[in-house]
Amino acid sequence: MIVVNTHEAKTKLSALLVAVEERQETVRICRNGKPVAELVPVSGGRLPEPLVPHPSLGRLQLRYDPTEPLSDKEWPAVPV
């Protein structure tokens, strides 16, 4: 395992990625001596399958603007 601080990780990112990719190394990045992140090789050298939309939701069509603000009538009643 390679341990580097954030400054070194920024300046040597390309070399660290080579170590991860070619030698299957894990790189631990620390800030103030405490680990905050790790660069790890992708398992099996393959990326995970991309997300695909649900078949039924792909046909969903909105006939309104979902970002439009609610009118006064659409706001729920406030319990007293």
Contacts in CASP RR format, 6 or more apart in sequence:
PFRMAT RR
TARGET T0000
AUTHOR 0000-0000-0000
METHOD contacts of the structure
MODEL  1
MIVVNTHEAKTKLSALLVAVEERQETVRICRNGKPVAELVPVSGGRLPEP
LVPHPSLGRLQLRYDPTEPLSDKEWPAVPV
1 25 0 8 1.000
1 26 0 8 1.000
1 27 0 8 1.000
1 28 0 8 1.000
2 16 0 8 1.000
2 19 0 8 1.000
2 25 0 8 1.000
2 26 0 8 1.000
2 27 0 8 1.000
2 28 0 8 1.000
3 27 0 8 1.000
3 28 0 8 1.000
3 30 0 8 1.000
3 35 0 8 1.000
4 12 0 8 1.000
4 16 0 8 1.000
4 27 0 8 1.000
4 28 0 8 1.000
4 29 0 8 1.000
4 30 0 8 1.000
5 29 0 8 1.000
5 30 0 8 1.000
5 31 0 8 1.000
5 33 0 8 1.000
6 29 0 8 1.000
6 30 0 8 1.000
6 31 0 8 1.000
6 36 0 8 1.000
9 16 0 8 1.000
9 27 0 8 1.000
9 29 0 8 1.000
16 27 0 8 1.000
16 39 0 8 1.000
17 39 0 8 1.000
19 25 0 8 1.000
19 27 0 8 1.000
20 26 0 8 1.000
20 27 0 8 1.000
20 39 0 8 1.000
20 40 0 8 1.000
20 41 0 8 1.000
21 41 0 8 1.000
24 41 0 8 1.000
25 41 0 8 1.000
26 38 0 8 1.000
26 39 0 8 1.000
26 40 0 8 1.000
26 41 0 8 1.000
27 38 0 8 1.000
27 39 0 8 1.000
27 40 0 8 1.000
28 35 0 8 1.000
28 37 0 8 1.000
28 38 0 8 1.000
29 35 0 8 1.000
29 36 0 8 1.000
29 37 0 8 1.000
29 38 0 8 1.000
29 39 0 8 1.000
30 36 0 8 1.000
END
